[in-house]
Amino acid sequence: MLLNQDFDILQKLINILIQKGKKEKALKIVLNLLKNIKFFEIEESIKEEFLSTALNNIIPVLTVTRIKKSSKTFYCPKIISTEKRINLALQ
């Protein structure tokens, strides 16, 4: 069964795929993706979590920000918020 977080991720994925207001077409693409997961012969309980697990593997943790100090530019790592991580992974 899909968890609330997994459902939110699927909703965001559908919203990213929407072009010219065609939500049904984007929904069909996502449903076909979930149906094609059976091609890999994964157990039923794991199929539902496959997409969220794949997204968790590509979610970034850090980003690089520019900081200026006296006409010098330094690049420093910065931790990304959870919402921004998901958005970056889906794009």
BELTASUL-V783725 format. One record per residue. N is the residue number from 0. RES is the residue in one small letter. SS is DSSP state (a for helix, b for strand, c for the rest). PHI is phi in whole degrees, 0 to 359 (NA if undefined). OMEGA is omega as a letter, one per 30 degrees, with the letter a starting at -180 (999 if undefined). Layout:
BEGIN
N	RES	SS	PHI	OMEGA
N	RES	SS	PHI	OMEGA
END
This chain:
BEGIN
0	m	c	NA	a
1	l	c	285	l
2	l	c	279	l
3	n	a	300	a
4	q	a	296	l
5	d	a	296	l
6	f	a	296	l
7	d	a	297	l
8	i	a	295	l
9	l	a	295	l
10	q	a	297	l
11	k	a	295	l
12	l	a	297	l
13	i	a	297	a
14	n	a	294	l
15	i	a	290	a
16	l	a	283	a
17	i	c	295	l
18	q	c	231	l
19	k	c	57	l
20	g	c	74	a
21	k	c	264	a
22	k	a	289	a
23	e	a	297	l
24	k	a	294	l
25	a	a	295	l
26	l	a	296	l
27	k	a	297	l
28	i	a	297	a
29	v	a	293	l
30	l	a	294	l
31	n	a	295	l
32	l	a	299	a
33	l	a	293	l
34	k	a	291	a
35	n	a	286	l
36	i	a	297	a
37	k	a	295	l
38	f	a	302	a
39	f	a	277	l
40	e	c	55	l
41	i	c	263	l
42	e	c	298	a
43	e	a	302	a
44	s	a	293	a
45	i	a	274	a
46	k	a	303	a
47	e	a	292	a
48	e	a	262	a
49	f	a	299	a
50	l	a	294	a
51	s	a	293	l
52	t	a	293	l
53	a	a	297	l
54	l	a	293	l
55	n	a	297	l
56	n	a	286	a
57	i	a	252	a
58	i	c	289	l
59	p	c	285	l
60	v	c	252	a
61	l	b	239	l
62	t	b	225	a
63	v	b	253	l
64	t	b	245	l
65	r	b	266	l
66	i	b	234	l
67	k	b	259	l
68	k	b	224	l
69	s	c	45	l
70	s	c	66	l
71	k	b	248	l
72	t	b	250	l
73	f	b	246	l
74	y	b	254	a
75	c	b	238	l
76	p	b	287	a
77	k	b	219	l
78	i	b	284	a
79	i	c	267	l
80	s	c	291	a
81	t	a	298	a
82	e	a	298	a
83	k	a	291	l
84	r	a	301	a
85	i	a	296	l
86	n	a	297	l
87	l	a	293	a
88	a	a	291	a
89	l	a	282	a
90	q	c	275	999
END
